Amino acid sequence: MSKISITVPEDFILGAASSAWQTEGWSGKKAGQDSYLDLWYKNDRHVWHNGYGPAKATDFINRYQEDVALMKASGLTHFRTSINWARFLTDYENGIVDEEYASYIDNLLDEMHRAGIEPMLCLEHYELPAYLIEKYDGWSSKKVVELFVLYAEKVFERFAGKVTRWFTFNEPIVVQTRVYLDAIRWPYEQNTTKWMQWNHHKVLATAKVVALFRAQGYADKGSIGVILNPEVTYARSSAAHDQRAAHLYDLFYNRVFLDPLIKGEYPQELLNLLASHQVDFIYSQQELDIIRENTVDEVGINLYYPHRVKAPSREWNKETPFHPAYYYEHFELPGRRMNKSRGWEIYPKIVYDMAMRMKSEYGNKPWFISENGMGIEDEGRFRDAQSGEIQDDYRIEFVAEHIYWALKAREEGANCLGYMLWAFTDNVSPMNAFKNRYGLIEIDLENQRQRRRKKSSHWFKQLVDERTLSLTLDDEEK
């Protein structure tokens, strides 16, 4: 065992993240303001663990003052959340702002500023308005790209004086991958061309919002970025067939967004492979030019676990549509360290490996860990009988190890700006609902959603105050 202490630079972000739909709830939501998540929940409630979903969430919209006080008590320097597109407007075609919801955001931002916490706002965290799905088939349509830009324009007009760190999307690949590629979420449509069309239109929408942000002069006082979730991918072996499987997995799921948003262009290899499989999404040279000329200022990267792949061992079923899994199979490393609640491997070095990749392949673009955390089921079993506080030492250990690799990478020249925990409080996740808990703050569902600090909240505050990370690494030969 090695006991390590490492200084946390003063400009290193130590914050936490969440989203509008996972926290706010439906209080005050008007007819016609459903988002994709609301539509899914209403149509498919039985797949959400114990029926918990966005209807109530954590009721942040009514309790944000209490929660901001807990953010301050936990030492957060920054907090990232989203504006719910479906609720911010009452008319998506004409950009008519819902003044009641906008006033809530105004008040939230004021409360955060008073507490000394910097807000970071994302324009879309799966909150595509249901109206745009029903009328235009969502991100299948170039009209929705234009309406997203209109929405962004209205948001910037309202809040640019209070927010300097902006992001277009959180994990823009996720919804269409689960719905149109894997067909495991409502409305369960396997359609690879639609998957890629959604990818492209979110890339294009980001570029157009970046152009708007700069043309309107907001870049003089702020930055515009995106939050991505590239999976740090490792091949099973050094053999050429496994290496190619990892390369192609990375191409389809990671570089499809990393390359155009940071470098300004799609990998030609990706376009060639999609064409060879008749994935005929629609794009123009003009759109590619817009993407090339409007790359983001910074990137948030959500990192939870490594992804391991191997070459396929079976022939592809030719009767099914093309799926990138044509080129790979998942691989589970024997003996791997696991979060058994979530079914995810724990391998903190993904942070360092991603940092080195950003440095060597992406021009050392400014980036930060925008989500990282540990979801544990039945966390009440770790409650201290006397204090009632959850003793989540496992979370403290997990967070400390990941921050350590970020700081080590930074010492070696990586442009890593900080670490943001997922999540500030326990909150709803798609299907998982409240099954696995991620927060520094407990949400007691059996007691009017009462908030309680966990041991990790006190630890995080101490880390922010002392700017020294102390941890024990299990590196001893035994």
Secondary structure as UniProt FT lines:
FT   STRAND          2..7
FT   TURN            10..11
FT   STRAND          13..17
FT   HELIX           20..23
FT   TURN            27..28
FT   TURN            31..32
FT   HELIX           36..43
FT   HELIX           45..47
FT   HELIX           49..51
FT   TURN            54..58
FT   HELIX           60..73
FT   TURN            74..75
FT   STRAND          78..82
FT   HELIX           85..88
FT   STRAND          89..91
FT   TURN            92..95
FT   STRAND          96..97
FT   HELIX           99..114
FT   TURN            115..116
FT   STRAND          118..124
FT   HELIX           130..136
FT   HELIX           138..140
FT   HELIX           142..159
FT   TURN            160..162
FT   STRAND          165..170
FT   TURN            172..173
FT   HELIX           174..176
FT   HELIX           177..181
FT   TURN            186..187
FT   HELIX           192..215
FT   TURN            216..217
FT   HELIX           218..220
FT   STRAND          223..228
FT   STRAND          233..235
FT   HELIX           240..250
FT   HELIX           251..255
FT   HELIX           256..258
FT   HELIX           259..263
FT   HELIX           268..276
FT   TURN            277..278
FT   HELIX           285..293
FT   STRAND          298..302
FT   STRAND          307..310
FT   TURN            318..319
FT   HELIX           324..327
FT   STRAND          329..330
FT   TURN            334..335
FT   STRAND          338..339
FT   TURN            340..343
FT   STRAND          344..345
FT   TURN            348..349
FT   HELIX           350..361
FT   TURN            363..364
FT   STRAND          367..371
FT   STRAND          376..377
FT   HELIX           379..382
FT   TURN            385..387
FT   HELIX           393..411
FT   TURN            412..413
FT   STRAND          416..422
FT   TURN            430..432
FT   STRAND          436..437
FT   STRAND          441..444
FT   TURN            445..449
FT   STRAND          450..453
FT   HELIX           455..466
FT   STRAND          468..473
//
